[in-house]
Amino acid sequence: MIRQIRALPVLVLAGLLAACDGQSHDPEAQPARSSSAGLPSGTTEAGEQAANVKSAATGQTCIDCHGAGGNEPIDPTYPKIGGQFRDYLAHSLQAYRDGDREHALMSQQATGLSDQQIADLAAYFAAQPSQLRDLRGAHDR
């Protein structure tokens, strides 16, 4: 009985932490919630539309360079962004837009984006299937 009582606070804490997570791990279950980038909630539907809008600055869409779902870049030096962490994508776009990160094309591409558009784009690309790989075990090859 004492063991059960001692385990109760741990179970309650675990339940609270799970409830406070605030994110569904199924991207279709609900729209993405605000991010650590301080953005409003984004939706995959609006992000998909935004990914296909040509930038006034470059005449390009996100899809033109990163490919369908962000996984088919037109150049091997362009990153695959499909399935990337939503917050990483949002922070990157904000940094390009605000001049904190520089790239000849991306800085221009992001200049006119609103916080809502960035949140939507991040939600869309994060919800795509991932072809990202990490380097764990790369030294064993």
N, C-alpha and C positions, 0 to 999 in steps of 0.2 A: 504494500500500500504506500509506503514512504517513497519507493522508487517512482511510482506513478505520479505522486504529488510533485516530486522534484522535476519530472519530465514535463509537467504541465506548462511552466513558464517558457520553456524552450519551444514547445509546440505553439503556444500563443504568439511568441515573437516571430517564429517562422511564418505563421499565418499572416501576421501584420505586414511583414516584409513582402510577402507574395502579393498581398492586396495593394500595397503601395507601389508596386512595380510600375503600374500605370500603362503598361504596354502589352498588347496582344502579340504573341509570337506567330500568329496567323495574319499576314498582311491584309487578307480579305475580310477578316472578322470585324474590324473597325478602322476608321481613319487614324493615321498616325497622330500621336499627341505632341504637344509642344516639345521642343528639343532643348538640349543643353545650350544651343545657340540662341535661345530666347525667342524663337520663332513661333508664329501661330501654328495651329494644327494644319497639316497638309493632307491632301488626298491623292490617291494613286490616279484617279480618273482625271483630275485637273492637271496633275503632273504629266500624264501621258499627252494631254492636249498641248501643254506648254513645251514639251520636248519636241514637238513637231512644228513649232512656230519659228519662222525665220527671224533672226536678230536684225534689227535695223542697222546695227554697226557692222556686222560681218556678212549678212545675207545667208547665214548658215543656221541650221537647227542643231539641237543636241544629237539627234539621230544621224544627221549628215556625217558627223565625225566619229561618234562613239558607236554607231550602228544600232540595229534593232535591239531593244531592251538593254542597250548599253554594253553589249557583249561582242560586237563585231566592228571594232575600230577600223577606219580606213587606212591607218598607218600603224605599224607595230609599236611606235613610240607613244601612241595615244593609249591611255589606260582603259581597261575594261572596268566600267563602273556599275554594271548590273549586279545587284546583290551586295553592294558595298554598304557599310553601316550608314544609316540615315543621318546621324549627327555628323559623321565625317564629311559626307557630301554637302550638308548644309553649311558647315564651317568653311569648307573649301570654297563654295560659291560666294559666301559672304566675304571671304578674304580676297578673292578675285575682284568682286564688285567694289570693295572698299579700298583697294590698292595695297592691301597688306601682303598679298601674294601676287607675283607677276608672271604672266605668260603672254606671249604675243597675241594669241587668239583668244584664250579664255578670259583675259582681263577685259577685252572689248565685248566678248559675248555676255559677260555677267554684269556689265556696267548698268544696264537699264532694268535689271531684275528687282522686283519688290520683295519684301520679306515673305509675302504669301506665295509668290512664284517660286522662290527658293525652297520653301517648305514643301510645296507640291512636287517640285522636281525631285527633291531628296526622297520624298515618300514613294514616288513612282519608281525611281531607279533602285532604291533599297528593296522594293517588293519583287524585283525581277529575279529570275533564277541566277545563281551565282556561278561564275567560272573562275572566281578568285582562288588563289592557292597561297598558302603560307610556306615558309621555308623550313618548317620542322622536318627533320630527317634528310634535308638536302645534302648535308655533309656525308651521309651514309652512301650516297650514290656513286 
